[in-house]
Amino acid sequence: MSTQSSHQTWGGRFAEGPDARVAAFTESISFETRLAPYDIQGSIAHAGMLAHIGVLTSAEFETIRDGLLAIDEQIAAGEFPWDPALEDVHMNIEARLTENIGHLGKKLHTARSRNDQVATDVRLWLRDALDHLIGEVDRLRSGLIGLAEREADTIMPGFTHLQVAQPVTFGHHMLAWQAMLARDAERLGQIRARANVLPLGAAALAGTTFAIDRERVAAELGFDGVIDNSLDAVSDRDFAIEFVSASATIMMHLSRFSEELILWMSPAFGFVELPDRYCTGSSIMPQKKNPDVAELTRGKTARVQGHLTALLTLMKGQPLAYNRDNQEDKIPMFDTADTVTTCIALFADMMPHVAVDSAQCREAARRGFATATDLADYLVRAGVAFRDAHEIVGNCVSTAIEQGCDLAELELATLQRFSDAIGGDVYEVLTLEGSVAARDHIGGTAPNQVRAAAARARAALAG
């Protein structure tokens, strides 16, 4: 097929076909074939509407529909001959349809443009991508809830500035991760709702002179409504930016998880052991077990954040309405979907199998004087002003450091040297178990509160 005839869908205005380098520069087949099933789905709905308003006969619609379904089967089987000279998915499918069913195939494009066609295809694709991603996020949330329930009594140090702060439970920590993902899932659902409106019918930018029924097409394709303004319908890419933005936030969360897992798995912490199948070894050091899934997830976060910057930059200078620049929206969207979904799925598979060393976690909390704030609270309840209590506890910690022991291991007489408000019951608050048990309120780290919070999270996930 010559270059000129390859572009017969728009070539009437031109005396010659595009330069071969221009053809290669402008094609999008190399990265957008995943839109093909959605293009066919949208085209069948459009053809059905054209038959409904009398532009096509019922017999013509059936021929077009059957022809499109046959192409869909050929694409699914990997047997469709994609031709880069035809630029994009839409032209490839339309050209093959016309080749298969004759002149009737040329009627399909009545009352639409590639501008509203591609906007529809991408929204259909994104809707499925979001549904799949939300499912994977929820699967990871479920795994974290199960891990929280399993480790509700496991004491570990809570950190601020990466310094031991106060004791918490491992389960409480896992529920903090789950809370981040719950917000992620909520954001994805909101993006899906905003994206689930139909642009088809806007045509190139101004609508069409045909008496189309956009609501009929929207209902058939499962959209919640139609986009009200034709200019906005073909030029809007907010949904793409929102998707990549939410994905960048998810990746940021996964990167934080990864950083903690990498630290916790190191011998310096020794809190967790990741399954062998999610790690690799060293080419030179036989003792090494490297948390590569976590490290690569941390690295791929930068990739998704870069895609967000690319999309924002892509759109910032575009006047209304559609511009060819928007061809460049697909690689960032597609790669973001692939990256974030793969990372989430791997974490969902991995987290239920994480082994927690409860003894090592507890020892780390003990070494860091994590109950110092509990001693200060004890003194305040005894009538000591908080600032004075803070200084008293600081002196107690200094003494414990000198003696090489924990606060709970200091003798009562030693503690009473710093305040006569300290009594024999002080050891009830100085133990790690006593500290976490005392945080017995909604949002607290007490084991029974962790179990209650896990139950609420599981119910929310099921709802």
C-alpha positions, 0 to 999 in steps of 0.5 A: 500500500502506498503512502498516499493511499494509506492516508486516503482517510484524510489525504484528499487535501494533499498532493503528496503523502508524508515524508517517511520520517514524518510518518515514523515520527507521527505514528502511535501504533507502536504504543497504543494497540492496547486501546484496540478493544476499547476502540471496537467497543466504542465503534459498535456503540456509535454504529448502533446509535447511527442506526437508531437515528437512521443514518445506517440501516439495521442490516448495515449496522449488523454488518459493521458490528460483525465486521468489528467483532471479527477484527476484535477476535483477530487482534485478541489472537495476535493475528492482526497486521498493524500498519504503522503507515496508517498512523494509529489504532483507529485508522488501522481498524477502520481500514481493515473493516473497509477492506473486509466489508467494502464501502460500508466500512467508510460510513462508520466514521459519520458524526465523529472525529478521531478527537472524540474517538480517542478521548472515548477509547482512553476513558474506557481503558482507564476505567478498566485500569482503575478497576484492576488497580483498586482491586490490587490495592484492596488486596494489599490492604487485606494482607496488611490487616491480616498481618496487623491482627497476627502481630497485634501484641508484638512490641516494637519501637516507634520512631521520630527522626528515625530515633526510638520514640515510644513503644508501639505494636507491629500491628499498629504500624501495619494499620498505618500503612493500611490507612494510607492505602485506604485513602489511595483507593478512595482517590482512585474511586473518585477519579474513576467517577470523574473520568466516567463521562462520555466525550463521543459526540463532540466530534472534532471540537464543535459537535456534529450536524447529525441528530445524534443520541449521546445519552444512548451511547453513554448508557451502552458503554456504561458511562454515567453521563456525557460531557457537556461542552464539546471543546472540553470533551476533546481537549480535557486530559485532567483524568489522565493527570489525576490518575498519574497523580494518584498513582504517584502518591501510591508509589510514594507510599510504597516507597516509604513502605519499602524504605522501612522494610529495607531498614528492618531487614538489615542486621542492624534492625533484624525486625523482619525476614522477607521471603526468599522469592522476593529477594536476590543474592550478591554476585560476590558476597554469598551471605547477602540477601537483598530486598530487591522488590522493595528497592526497585519499587522505591526506584520506580517511584521516581519513574511515575513521578516523572510521568506526572511532571511530563503530563503537567508539562504536556498540557500547560501550553495547549490552547483549546481544543485538541492538539496533536501534542495529546498523542504524548499522553499515552506512554506516561499513562500506560507505563504508570498503570503497568508500573503501579499495578505491578508494584502493588501486586508484588507487595500484596503477594509478599506482605502476608508472608513477612516473618516478624522477629518479635524478640528483636523488635522488643529488644530494640524498643527496650534499648531506646528508653521508649517508656521515658514519656510514660514516666513523665506522664506518671509524674504529671499525674502525681502533681509534677509540672510537665516541664519539671517532669521532663527534666526529671526523666532526662536525669533518669535516662542519663543514669540508665545510660551510665549504668547500661540498663533500661529505665525499668531496670533502675532500682526504686531508690535510684529513681527516687533520688530525682523525685519523691513523687515516684513510688513503687507502682512506677514499674507498671508504666515503665514496662513496654507492655504497660506502655502500649496497653495504656494507650487504650483509646481509638487510634491508640496502639494498645493490642485490643485497640489494634484488633478493634481497628483491624476489624473496622478496617476489614469491615470498611474494605468489605463494604 
